[in-house]
Amino acid sequence: KVGTTEATCTVTVKAGYSINVSSSVSVKQGSTKTIDPTLYQGTAKIENATFSYDSDNKSVATVNEDGVIRGVAPGTAKITVSCIPAGSSTPAVTATVSVTVASLFEITCSSKTFTSMGQSITLTPKYDGKEVTGDRVRWSIDSGEGYFDTESGDNYRLIVTPSSSGTSRSCTITASVTIEDVPYTDKVTLTS
């Protein structure tokens, strides 16, 4: 109020911006998954928002300008989703998506612990859930040499047997294979 003149005004407060997107995603190595973020101002959905994406660990997962995540190698990465609302002076709005990349290659076995002398454990290499056959698999034993006997079974499986009793020991066995020009490796530790 100034003198006898009185003025009123209406102040409209707009709620802040937020991005709605999955907080975590799992993808297999070599596969893709698309994230689909949505921009909101308060509870109002903002149409035609433009997003940008960045991975903090490109050796594990990459992401393109369309939000397509590609699993590169087993591990974890964080994808940052950003958006600067059109016509807004607010800073970029961001959200983070945790990505877990699972390997397509794995060593499977019925047990990782020998319960009796003479017991054998068969290790089977699998790619995308199917047994890897033929002589493409390279096996190596990283520890326990001389305490565990190994023999090749079916030209791709590995059979492991403790060669002496006594002290509890362990061995780490690595399997490596190249499929479609992509090298894969997995390890398993067996204990007696």
Wavefront OBJ file of the C-alpha trace (Angstrom):
o trace
v 0.000 0.000 0.000
v 1.370 3.350 -1.027
v -0.672 6.263 0.268
v -4.268 5.501 -0.637
v -3.332 3.215 -3.529
v -3.301 -0.475 -2.851
v -2.081 -3.168 -5.227
v -2.166 -6.897 -5.006
v -0.292 -9.540 -6.926
v -0.497 -13.271 -7.262
v 2.679 -15.326 -6.937
v 2.655 -18.732 -8.537
v 5.290 -21.092 -7.169
v 6.257 -23.877 -9.515
v 7.554 -27.123 -8.099
v 11.034 -28.266 -9.040
v 11.934 -30.595 -11.858
v 12.655 -34.297 -11.467
v 13.498 -37.228 -13.694
v 11.618 -40.490 -13.299
v 13.728 -43.459 -14.460
v 14.533 -46.969 -13.223
v 17.123 -46.773 -10.457
v 18.785 -50.056 -11.472
v 19.099 -52.155 -14.611
v 20.622 -55.583 -15.269
v 21.937 -56.476 -18.695
v 23.979 -59.396 -20.021
v 27.376 -58.882 -21.569
v 26.952 -58.122 -25.275
v 23.224 -57.364 -24.884
v 21.336 -54.075 -24.729
v 18.554 -52.551 -22.664
v 16.874 -49.175 -23.178
v 16.090 -46.809 -20.332
v 13.134 -44.477 -20.807
v 13.285 -41.422 -18.530
v 10.434 -38.974 -18.053
v 10.789 -35.335 -16.961
v 8.328 -33.919 -14.419
v 7.751 -30.457 -13.014
v 6.067 -31.240 -9.746
v 3.457 -33.808 -10.788
v 3.101 -32.529 -14.361
v 4.764 -34.616 -17.041
v 6.863 -32.527 -19.445
v 6.461 -33.756 -23.017
v 9.296 -33.840 -25.573
v 12.079 -33.466 -23.022
v 15.577 -34.067 -24.377
v 17.941 -36.172 -22.288
v 21.664 -36.817 -22.365
v 23.419 -39.870 -20.939
v 26.889 -40.715 -19.639
v 28.482 -43.851 -18.195
v 31.060 -43.639 -15.406
v 32.581 -47.000 -16.432
v 32.562 -47.434 -20.203
v 34.645 -50.618 -19.937
v 31.579 -52.234 -18.268
v 28.582 -50.442 -19.849
v 28.125 -47.827 -22.545
v 25.037 -45.751 -23.307
v 24.110 -43.922 -26.500
v 22.117 -40.730 -27.112
v 18.863 -42.739 -27.183
v 19.364 -44.277 -23.731
v 20.396 -47.697 -25.058
v 22.745 -49.359 -22.568
v 25.157 -52.033 -23.881
v 26.782 -54.505 -21.505
v 30.491 -54.573 -22.371
v 32.017 -56.657 -19.552
v 30.881 -58.096 -16.210
v 30.766 -55.513 -13.435
v 28.884 -52.392 -12.399
v 28.529 -48.888 -13.791
v 26.448 -45.803 -13.132
v 24.596 -44.042 -15.925
v 23.875 -40.346 -15.334
v 20.705 -39.118 -17.043
v 20.593 -35.322 -17.501
v 18.045 -32.848 -18.813
v 17.953 -29.052 -18.995
v 14.262 -28.140 -19.133
v 13.436 -26.066 -22.239
v 13.122 -22.365 -21.496
v 14.276 -22.887 -17.946
v 17.099 -21.121 -16.203
v 17.440 -23.975 -13.724
v 20.567 -26.096 -13.854
v 20.484 -29.544 -15.376
v 18.275 -32.077 -13.618
v 20.019 -35.419 -13.137
v 19.205 -38.970 -12.102
v 21.442 -42.012 -11.719
v 20.833 -45.547 -12.954
v 22.939 -48.369 -11.458
v 23.833 -50.956 -14.102
v 24.932 -54.519 -13.400
v 26.396 -56.448 -16.319
v 26.365 -60.247 -16.056
v 28.741 -62.421 -18.036
v 27.390 -64.681 -20.743
v 30.158 -67.183 -19.917
v 30.308 -69.129 -16.671
v 31.680 -72.296 -15.117
v 28.980 -74.430 -13.526
v 29.431 -77.295 -11.060
v 27.223 -79.224 -8.638
v 29.404 -78.323 -5.645
v 32.444 -76.221 -4.796
v 33.422 -78.340 -1.785
v 34.836 -81.861 -1.765
v 33.227 -83.829 1.069
v 35.209 -87.083 0.778
v 38.479 -88.446 -0.598
v 38.064 -89.735 -4.134
v 35.099 -87.480 -4.859
v 35.275 -85.717 -8.205
v 33.673 -82.460 -9.255
v 32.928 -81.862 -12.919
v 33.221 -78.300 -14.186
v 31.091 -77.422 -17.204
v 31.641 -74.248 -19.246
v 28.452 -72.513 -20.393
v 27.791 -69.585 -22.694
v 24.368 -67.937 -22.442
v 23.114 -70.985 -20.534
v 24.289 -73.577 -23.082
v 27.286 -75.902 -22.748
v 30.350 -74.838 -24.685
v 31.540 -77.904 -26.601
v 34.655 -78.771 -28.548
v 38.220 -77.843 -27.736
v 37.705 -74.053 -27.593
v 37.880 -73.903 -23.783
v 41.293 -73.347 -22.181
v 41.552 -74.462 -18.551
v 44.196 -73.470 -16.011
v 44.656 -74.196 -12.314
v 45.876 -71.166 -10.343
v 46.613 -72.817 -7.001
v 46.564 -76.240 -5.409
v 48.970 -77.700 -7.982
v 50.013 -81.190 -6.966
v 47.144 -81.535 -4.515
v 44.349 -81.777 -7.088
v 44.258 -84.009 -10.167
v 42.509 -82.751 -13.277
v 41.439 -84.565 -16.399
v 39.542 -83.472 -19.449
v 36.108 -84.988 -19.815
v 34.053 -84.874 -23.024
v 36.737 -82.657 -24.584
v 35.341 -79.542 -22.869
v 34.473 -80.394 -19.252
v 37.123 -80.545 -16.543
v 37.032 -83.189 -13.797
v 38.825 -82.284 -10.535
v 39.723 -84.799 -7.787
v 41.830 -84.275 -4.614
v 44.995 -86.395 -4.921
v 45.733 -86.663 -1.178
v 43.900 -86.269 2.088
v 44.815 -84.154 5.077
v 44.937 -80.405 5.271
v 42.039 -78.484 3.797
v 43.120 -76.856 0.547
v 41.613 -74.927 -2.288
v 42.290 -74.428 -5.951
v 41.127 -71.742 -8.333
v 40.371 -72.927 -11.825
v 40.033 -70.545 -14.754
v 38.283 -71.263 -18.030
v 38.785 -69.034 -21.066
v 37.060 -69.134 -24.432
v 36.648 -66.849 -27.438
v 33.199 -66.771 -29.021
v 32.455 -64.591 -32.043
v 35.816 -62.821 -31.554
v 34.952 -61.846 -27.953
v 37.163 -63.320 -25.181
v 35.413 -64.570 -22.028
v 36.893 -65.774 -18.735
v 35.409 -67.177 -15.541
v 36.909 -68.577 -12.334
v 35.717 -71.003 -9.702
v 37.374 -71.902 -6.387
v 37.060 -75.481 -5.104
v 37.837 -76.458 -1.492
v 38.582 -79.825 0.073
l 1 2 3 4 5 6 7 8 9 10 11 12 13 14 15 16 17 18 19 20 21 22 23 24 25 26 27 28 29 30 31 32 33 34 35 36 37 38 39 40 41 42 43 44 45 46 47 48 49 50 51 52 53 54 55 56 57 58 59 60 61 62 63 64 65 66 67 68 69 70 71 72 73 74 75 76 77 78 79 80 81 82 83 84 85 86 87 88 89 90 91 92 93 94 95 96 97 98 99 100 101 102 103 104 105 106 107 108 109 110 111 112 113 114 115 116 117 118 119 120 121 122 123 124 125 126 127 128 129 130 131 132 133 134 135 136 137 138 139 140 141 142 143 144 145 146 147 148 149 150 151 152 153 154 155 156 157 158 159 160 161 162 163 164 165 166 167 168 169 170 171 172 173 174 175 176 177 178 179 180 181 182 183 184 185 186 187 188 189 190 191 192
